[in-house]
Amino acid sequence: MTRNRGGLWVPVELGQGKFARVLCGQQQIGNQPARSVAIKILHSHATLAHERLFATEIAHLRKLSDADNVNVLHILDVLQLRPLVLCGCGQVYSPRCPTCGQELLTRVDLDAHPGLQCTACKYVLPANRVMDRVQELSSATARTCCQDKAVEGKGTIINFVHRDVIVMEHLTLGLKDFARRRREEVMDQWKKKGGETTALVLASKPGWLERIGALLPKKWLQRRTSELFEKALLLEKVLAVVQLVEGVAWLHGEKRIIHKDLAADNIMVRFSGVRNSKSNWRGEHRPEMNVSDILNDITGYPTFRTLLIDFGLADESTPTRSWYDDDEATGQNKGPFLSPEAKNRRQDVGLDQPLAFSPEEKTFVIPPEMRGLSLPLMPGDLISHSLDEEHVHDLKIEAVLDGGKVAKYSGVAPEVQDYRRCIVERPLLEPHDIFALGALFYFLLSEDITRMEPLHALVYTAQEKRRPIDGGALRGLDLYPGVRKAIRSAFWQDELIVIILRAMTRGLPGSYAKTRIDRGCEAAQRFLLEIKRLHHKIQRDIVSTFWR
């Protein structure tokens, strides 16, 4: 807990998403010292659908936590909490009925939301009204901790109704801050060894003046060393993505799980030892540690692991009926990492004529309005009808025939074919994760989320022009120089962009995935092999250059 500006005790929040938030807690087992943990709890206004997603996430995390040395954040525990409110006085209590004060409130499931009810009177507080009536749970009648009038109606809900919560390792560094943190640490070490920070910064973007000045012996040596440091920082970024791709390849191949929500805020970094604290138990800051020791450490002794978190939208090998169960991953932190099928996941299509079904053959002629979509129909896509509120006539595309003119479907087509609007829903499969990994790689290289839009435009142009994904073909595109320039390091830029675009395109020569509906782990394996090769190449260059 911490005190807010009004002097009241409130929980420490580590972050929040669309349907859950993460609070900081302390876990103590027996007489052992307590350790800091992160506790993921559904929002008070979460729906029953959110609870189903949360239950699925817990099931996934239980399955993933039995494996060691895999870059996925493991759960420590799953607890079931009763309704809990933190009073401004600092005490946690289960609320009594604010109307009669006789009984503790218990859970009741309403139409789409859970709620709290009193068994002694008719009091009910549904989840969809809790934001308007939250003060009721910290009234004098509801509180069991104190009767201090200064805290009247000012409590904070920890957990609204009886629900499971997830206890996880508490990590403080996300991928969004990883590159900046490492750059600051390396520059600090570089300064302690007499290096000029200006030279280190310029090494990332060398210009003609710096090249001329580098001909002087002292400047040459300092420039070479600063370039090595810049390459070492690039190597760590590549290694971070190697770990991410390895984790996704394990999910796709070993566990048959699609994450579906890979974004910078869903990746944490765990450091070991001094690089995550002010401790110096390794002696990394001793005076006799020279530049070569620092470079060797960065190049050959990684002390961090990138970890995937938040499996709230994850699917197993058979995609869920997402119309009912899934929330879409949206928002300014998600948009740069969304694939085309995610951005156009549900597309409303107006029809001049109702769909012409052949119930015996289970086919229909694909109308021009559907053939003209930016993402054409593919097997696995779902078609629902706007007026079919019960989704009785949802259809799944099983095959697209006759050069994209006829679709074979499963499901029950409407007998009266008078629907003039339908919704095309596209599943998010393994290629969606691969696309997001490519975007994450570019974000890490540019260190600027505002640089992502030109990259998406370049991907679209390459896809539209059917260009092979190699350096020569890409350099002919107008957007390529700007996308290349945004990469912070001046080294291996072409190789980096090729790997990124191979992840973010489909069906082109060099693309990792053939289509947006490719299944299995082959795309992740190809990505992993190429990025490992680049990592080894950079590593060899640093080592060989330093000792020349």
Protein Blocks (a to p, Z undefined) as FASTA:
>chain_A
ZZdfkopacdddfbdcfkbccddddddehjbccdddddddddfklcfklmmmmmmmmmmm
mmmmmpghiacdcdfbdcddddddddfkopacddddfklomaccdddddfklccdddfkb
mcdcdfklmmmmmmmmmcfklpckbccfklgoiaccfblbdcddddddddfbdfklmmmm
mmmmmmmmmmmnopafklmmmmmmccfklmmmmmpmklmmmmmmmmmmmmmmmmmmmmmm
mmmmmmmmmmmmmnopafklacfklcccddehjllccbfklopmgfklcfklmmmmmmmm
ccbdcddehjllgccfbdcdfklmpccdedjklmmmpcfklmmmpacdddfbdcdddfkn
opacddfklmmpmbdcdehiacddfklmnommgccdfbdcehhpaccdedjddfblcbfb
dcddddddfklmmmmmmmmmmmmmnopaklmmmmmmmmmmmmmnopacdfklmmmpmklm
mmmmmpmbfghklmmmmmmmmmmpghiahiabfblkbgcjklmmmmmmmmmmmmmmmmmm
mmmmmmZZ
